Structure formats: C-alpha cells, structure tokens
C-alpha cells in the first residue's frame, strides 16, 4: 500500500512539472545532435525511440531528484539507459512516420515503468517508511487554490 502511494505521489508530481525555455533549447539541440549522429551512421529510424526513451528517463530523474545523493539511484538510471538503448537497437523500427497516438502511450508507459522501478528500489534500500514519509510530505505540501481578495 505504501509503495502504491509513493508511485501515485510521484506521478502527481510529474503532472505538475513544466519545462522552461532553457530546457526546451537544451532538448532541441540535444535532439538535433542525436539526429545528426544517427543520420551519419545510417540509423535514422531509431532516432525517435531513442529520444523518447531519453526524455522519459530524464523526466523520471527529475521527478525522483530527491534521491540524487544515493549511488544506487545513478547506477539504476545508467542500467535503465543501457537497457533502453539495447532494446531500441534490438527491435526493428520503421523509417516511416508514426502517429503521436501510438508514440505517446508507449513513452508514458516507459516513464511510469521507470518511476515504478525507482520507487520499488527506494522502498528496498530506504525501507517502506521512506515511501510513507514521501507520501505524507506531499500531502502536507499540497497547496489549496489561491483565493482572491475581494476588491473594495
């Protein structure tokens, strides 16, 4: 039950996150560099799956940023990245256009899977109390909508 609450809190936190201008520029230039590199190698068909996996992993790291001081967190992130790259090159991809209706649910499932893996390992390494603490802190720090003062 505590693990489910921790995952739900992380997903709620992910829904509230927004990407700023700096992040958009970084994402654009990283995508441009990745597409250029993959195009020169002749593997342009894997650009979209690799970028979706990288964005999902980066977003999961941003959601779980409170774990950044733990060595196991970065080891798991590296293993997830390696597994994603291995899977992308293992599966034959098409070089045709793929609609977003197909791509977005896959990327969302990838993100939720990564968050779930990190939450399970957080409960394993830090104990189930850590998940309860995170859920309690999130419940305390939730803001109610701001009420406007009536004008005089």
N, C-alpha and C positions, 0 to 999 in steps of 0.2 A: 504494500500500500504506500509506503514512504517513497519507494522508487518511482511509482506512478505519479505521485505528487511532484517529485523533483523534475521529472520529464515534462509534466504539464506546466510547471513554473518556467522552465527553460524555453518551452515553445511559446508561452505567453510573452516572455522577454524578447524572443526573436521577432514576434509580430510587432513590437513597439520600436524596433531598431530602424534607423533611417541612414541612408548613405549620403554623405555630404559631397560637395564639389570636388574636394581633394581625392576622395575615394573614387569618384567617377572618372577623374583624369587618370588615376593610377590603374583602374580597371581597363580603361580604354587603351592605354599604352602597353599594358601587360598583354592584353588580347592581341593588339597589333604585332607585338614582338613574337608571341606564340604562333600566330598565323603565318608570319614571315618565315619563322624557323621551320614549321611543319610544311609549308609550301616548298621551301628549298630542298627538303628531304623527300618530298613527294608523298606525304601522308596527310594531305589537307582534309581528308574525310574524318579524321579523328580530332579535328580542332574543336568542334562543338562539344563532343562528350568530355574531352579533357578540360575545357573551360568550365563547363557545368560542374564537373567534379571538383575543380579547384575552387570555384566560387562557393560551393556547398561546404567544403572543408574550411575555407576561410571564414565563412559565416558561423559555422559551428564553433570555431576557435574564438570568435568574437563573443558568442553567447556564453561560452564557458571560460571567459577571460580570467575569472577569479581563481582558476586553477593554474595560472601561468607559472607559478613558482614551484610547481611539482614536476619532477623529472619524468615520471611515468606519463604525464599529460603530453609532453612533447614526443616521447617515444611512441605513444599510441597514435598521435597525429601523423608522425612520419610513416608508421606502418599502414595507416589508412590511406595515406597518399600513395605509397608504393602499391598497395592492393588495387587502388583505383586505376593507376597507370597500367598495371599488369592486365586488369580486366578490359580496359579500353583497347589495348593492343591485341588482346585475345579474341575479342568479338569482331566479326567482320561488319564494318559500317558502310552505309551507302554514301555516295557523294552527292546525292540529290537533296532537295530541300525537304526538311522535316518540319511539320507544323508545330507551333508552340503548344498546342493542345496535347501533343504527345511528349514533348520535351519537359515541360514544366512539372507534370506529376512525377516523372522519373527523378528529376533534380530535387523535388520536395521530399520524396521518399528517401533519397540519398541523405539529405540533410537530417531528417528525423532519425534515420538509422545511425548516423554518426553521433547525434546528440544522445541517443539511447545507449550506445556503446560507452560513451564518456560518462554518462550517469551511472551505469552499472559498475564501471570501474571506480568511479568516485565512491560509491557505496562500499565496494570491496576494499579499497585502500583506506578510506577515511572512516568507514563504519556507517551503519544505517542512520546514525544520529546526524551525520553531515547532511543527508538529504532532507531530514526533518527540519534542521536548522535553516537550510536554504529556503524551504517552503514557508517556514514561519517568518523569516526576514522579508520575503517577498510579500507576504500578506500584510506585514506591518507597514512596509514602504509603499504600498499601493496608495495612489492619490485619488481622492474623490474629485469629481469635476469642479473646476473653479466656478464659484458663484459670483456673478457681477453685482456690484453695489448699485442699489437704486439711485438714480440721478435725482438730485434735489431740485 
